[in-house]
């Protein structure tokens, strides 16, 4: 059923979403277009990005652009492209990211991999924010959003490079909130918990079904399995006028997982069950 213009929460908005060819970015692009936004799908996965744009509509509403977020010129070009094609930029969603190698030990952490994770997750987000601010400051409005991770609020379950990069993203978001609030620009981040996206499935070597079972069994909130669409809904809220006074906020989307550490009680139960 078609929604009326009045019910489209991003009607008339222009958004860039990096890493939008799959995972959280893909689901968010779909939802943003559904709610009336014009979207630039920015990614390095050209075939997937173009296929998504064909699915979502004409170039009047959605466009694909090859963009390596670690390249200053690519990110600058993405922002300039959005302004030239759609007349402005309202939303910059810095979503692109990588997990890097999954060895959780400091001795097993490769230095080059560490730098690559920071280059994509942190420097890429910095470039997106910088070039978005360049066109948003004169208009004194706009929204800059980052994808962080539950690893930004919960320690010990992700590799060092990934965890540190996601803490850095939240730090960047908060600093930008203070500076750019002067110009009416809101800055927020989303921290998803474990979700069976292609990125995490490939990193762990799990099938979608196997990973969803792990997520289900470890969840605090039972009865639901989180999806990329849940993250997209959070992004929609933070990018809409409904959240017009929300800035500097790291919205954790994890079903309460990061609120608890139940390893002690689990150890007690194991001890009791093994006692004669």
C-alpha positions as CSV (number, residue, x, y, z in Angstrom):
1,X,0.0,0.0,0.0
2,X,1.4,3.4,-1.0
3,X,2.0,5.9,1.7
4,X,0.9,9.4,1.4
5,X,3.4,12.2,1.3
6,X,2.5,13.3,4.8
7,X,3.4,9.9,6.2
8,X,6.8,9.8,4.5
9,X,9.1,10.7,7.3
10,X,12.0,11.8,5.0
11,X,10.0,13.4,2.3
12,X,12.2,15.7,0.2
13,X,15.4,14.8,2.1
14,X,18.6,13.9,0.3
15,X,20.9,11.3,1.8
16,X,24.2,9.7,1.2
17,X,24.7,6.2,2.7
18,X,28.2,4.7,2.5
19,X,28.5,0.9,2.5
20,X,24.9,0.8,1.2
21,X,25.2,-2.1,-1.2
22,X,24.6,-4.7,1.5
23,X,23.8,-5.2,5.2
24,X,22.7,-2.3,7.3
25,X,23.3,0.2,4.5
26,X,21.1,-1.7,2.0
27,X,18.2,-2.0,4.4
28,X,18.5,1.7,5.3
29,X,18.6,2.7,1.6
30,X,15.4,0.8,1.0
31,X,13.6,2.3,4.0
32,X,14.8,5.9,3.2
33,X,13.5,5.7,-0.4
34,X,10.2,4.3,0.9
35,X,9.9,7.3,3.2
36,X,10.5,9.8,0.4
37,X,14.3,10.5,0.4
38,X,16.5,10.7,-2.6
39,X,19.5,8.4,-1.8
40,X,23.1,8.2,-3.1
41,X,24.2,4.6,-2.6
42,X,28.0,4.9,-2.1
43,X,30.1,1.7,-2.1
44,X,32.9,-0.2,-3.7
45,X,30.7,-3.2,-4.5
46,X,29.6,-1.9,-7.9
47,X,27.4,-4.8,-9.1
48,X,25.5,-5.0,-5.8
49,X,25.1,-1.2,-5.6
50,X,23.8,-0.8,-9.1
51,X,21.5,-3.8,-8.7
52,X,20.0,-2.2,-5.5
53,X,19.4,1.1,-7.4
54,X,17.6,-0.7,-10.2
55,X,15.4,-2.3,-7.6
56,X,14.6,0.9,-5.8
57,X,13.7,3.2,-8.7
58,X,14.9,5.8,-11.2
59,X,17.9,8.1,-10.9
60,X,15.4,10.8,-9.8
61,X,15.3,9.1,-6.4
62,X,18.3,6.8,-6.1
63,X,21.8,6.8,-7.6
64,X,24.9,4.6,-7.3
65,X,28.4,6.0,-7.0
66,X,31.6,4.1,-6.5
67,X,33.1,5.4,-3.3
68,X,36.1,4.2,-1.3
69,X,35.6,5.9,2.0
70,X,39.4,5.9,2.7
71,X,39.8,8.2,-0.4
72,X,39.4,11.9,0.3
73,X,38.7,12.5,-3.4
74,X,36.0,9.7,-3.6
75,X,34.2,11.0,-0.5
76,X,34.4,14.7,-1.7
77,X,33.0,13.5,-5.1
78,X,30.1,11.7,-3.4
79,X,29.1,14.8,-1.6
80,X,29.5,17.0,-4.6
81,X,27.5,14.5,-6.7
82,X,24.6,14.5,-4.3
83,X,24.4,18.3,-4.3
84,X,24.7,18.6,-8.1
85,X,22.1,15.9,-8.8
86,X,19.6,16.5,-6.0
87,X,20.3,20.1,-5.0
88,X,21.4,19.7,-1.4
89,X,22.6,17.2,1.2
90,X,20.4,16.6,4.4
91,X,21.8,13.3,5.7
92,X,25.3,11.8,5.7
93,X,25.2,8.3,7.0
94,X,28.7,7.0,7.5
95,X,27.9,3.3,7.6
96,X,30.8,1.7,5.7
97,X,33.0,-0.5,7.9
98,X,34.9,-3.7,8.2
99,X,35.5,-6.2,11.0
100,X,39.1,-7.0,10.1
101,X,40.8,-10.2,11.2
102,X,39.0,-11.9,14.1
103,X,42.0,-13.0,16.3
104,X,41.0,-11.5,19.7
105,X,44.5,-11.6,21.2
106,X,47.0,-8.7,21.3
107,X,49.8,-11.0,20.2
108,X,47.8,-12.3,17.3
109,X,46.8,-8.8,16.1
110,X,48.5,-8.0,12.9
111,X,49.6,-4.4,12.7
112,X,48.7,-3.8,9.0
113,X,45.2,-5.2,9.6
114,X,44.9,-2.9,12.7
115,X,45.7,0.1,10.6
116,X,43.3,-1.0,7.8
117,X,40.4,-1.3,10.3
118,X,41.0,2.2,11.6
119,X,41.4,3.6,8.0
120,X,38.0,2.3,7.0
121,X,36.0,2.6,10.2
122,X,37.4,5.8,11.6
123,X,39.2,7.8,8.9
124,X,36.4,6.9,6.5
125,X,33.8,8.3,8.9
126,X,35.9,11.4,9.5
127,X,36.1,12.1,5.7
128,X,32.3,11.6,5.4
129,X,31.6,14.0,8.2
130,X,34.2,16.6,7.0
131,X,32.8,16.8,3.5
132,X,29.2,16.7,4.6
133,X,29.9,19.6,7.0
134,X,31.4,21.5,4.2
135,X,28.0,21.8,2.5
136,X,25.8,21.6,5.6
137,X,27.4,24.5,7.6
138,X,26.4,27.2,5.0
139,X,22.8,25.9,5.1
140,X,22.9,25.7,8.9
141,X,21.1,22.3,8.9
142,X,21.7,18.6,8.4
143,X,22.2,15.3,10.1
144,X,25.4,13.2,10.3
145,X,25.1,9.6,11.4
146,X,27.6,6.9,12.0
147,X,27.4,3.1,12.4
148,X,29.3,2.2,15.5
149,X,28.8,-1.1,17.4
150,X,27.8,-2.7,20.6
151,X,31.6,-3.1,20.9
152,X,31.7,0.6,21.8
153,X,29.9,0.0,25.1
154,X,30.8,-3.7,25.7
155,X,34.3,-5.0,26.0
156,X,36.1,-8.3,25.6
157,X,34.0,-9.9,22.8
158,X,35.5,-8.3,19.6
159,X,39.1,-8.0,18.2
160,X,41.1,-5.1,19.6
161,X,41.2,-3.1,16.3
162,X,37.5,-3.4,15.8
163,X,36.6,-2.5,19.4
164,X,39.0,0.5,19.5
165,X,37.7,1.8,16.1
166,X,34.1,1.7,17.2
167,X,35.0,3.6,20.5
168,X,36.7,6.1,18.3
169,X,33.7,6.5,16.1
170,X,31.6,7.4,19.1
171,X,34.2,9.9,20.3
172,X,34.3,11.5,16.9
173,X,30.5,11.7,16.9
174,X,30.3,13.4,20.3
175,X,33.0,15.9,19.4
176,X,31.3,16.8,16.2
177,X,28.0,17.2,18.0
178,X,29.5,20.0,20.1
179,X,31.1,21.8,17.2
180,X,28.4,21.4,14.6
181,X,25.5,22.1,16.9
182,X,26.4,25.7,16.5
183,X,25.2,25.4,12.9
184,X,22.0,23.5,13.6
185,X,23.6,20.2,12.5
186,X,22.8,17.1,14.5
187,X,25.3,14.2,14.9
188,X,24.5,10.7,16.3
189,X,25.6,7.1,16.0
190,X,23.9,3.7,16.1
191,X,25.5,0.8,17.9
192,X,24.0,-2.5,16.7
193,X,24.5,-5.8,18.5
194,X,25.2,-9.0,16.7
195,X,23.1,-9.4,13.6
196,X,23.5,-12.0,10.8
197,X,24.6,-9.6,8.1
198,X,26.9,-10.8,5.3
199,X,29.8,-8.9,7.0
200,X,29.5,-10.8,10.3
201,X,28.7,-14.2,8.7
202,X,31.8,-14.0,6.5
203,X,33.9,-12.9,9.4
204,X,32.9,-15.8,11.6
205,X,32.4,-18.4,8.8
206,X,28.8,-19.1,9.8
207,X,25.7,-19.7,7.8
208,X,22.9,-17.3,8.4
209,X,20.9,-20.0,10.2
210,X,23.8,-20.9,12.5
211,X,24.6,-17.3,13.4
212,X,20.9,-16.5,14.1
213,X,20.8,-19.5,16.5
214,X,23.9,-18.2,18.4
215,X,22.3,-14.7,18.6
216,X,19.0,-16.2,19.7
217,X,20.6,-18.3,22.5
218,X,22.7,-15.5,23.8
219,X,20.0,-12.8,23.7
220,X,18.7,-10.9,26.8
221,X,15.5,-10.1,25.0
222,X,13.9,-13.4,24.0
223,X,11.3,-13.9,21.3
224,X,12.9,-11.7,18.6
225,X,15.9,-12.1,16.3
226,X,17.4,-8.7,15.4
227,X,17.7,-7.9,11.7
228,X,19.3,-5.2,9.5
229,X,15.9,-3.7,9.2
230,X,15.9,-3.0,12.9
231,X,19.0,-0.9,12.4
232,X,17.4,0.8,9.4
233,X,14.4,1.8,11.6
234,X,16.7,3.3,14.2
235,X,18.5,5.3,11.4
236,X,15.1,6.4,10.1
237,X,14.2,7.8,13.5
238,X,17.5,9.6,14.0
239,X,17.4,11.1,10.5
240,X,13.8,12.3,10.7
241,X,12.3,15.4,12.3
242,X,10.9,13.3,15.0
243,X,14.3,13.3,16.6
244,X,15.0,17.0,16.0
245,X,16.5,17.6,19.5
246,X,18.4,14.3,19.6
247,X,22.2,15.0,19.1
248,X,25.3,13.5,20.6
249,X,23.5,10.2,21.2
250,X,24.8,6.7,20.6
251,X,21.7,4.6,20.1
252,X,22.4,1.0,21.1
253,X,20.3,-1.5,19.2
254,X,21.0,-4.8,20.9
255,X,17.9,-6.0,22.8
256,X,19.6,-5.1,26.1
257,X,22.6,-7.4,25.5
258,X,25.1,-4.8,26.7
259,X,23.3,-4.2,30.0
260,X,24.5,-7.5,31.6
261,X,27.4,-9.8,32.1
262,X,26.1,-13.2,33.2
263,X,29.4,-15.1,33.1
264,X,29.5,-15.3,37.0
265,X,26.0,-16.7,37.3
266,X,26.7,-19.1,34.4
267,X,29.9,-20.3,36.1
268,X,27.9,-20.9,39.4
269,X,25.3,-22.9,37.6
270,X,28.0,-25.0,35.9
271,X,29.7,-25.6,39.2
272,X,26.5,-26.6,40.9
273,X,25.5,-29.0,38.2
274,X,28.9,-30.7,38.3
275,X,29.0,-31.1,42.1
276,X,28.3,-34.6,43.4
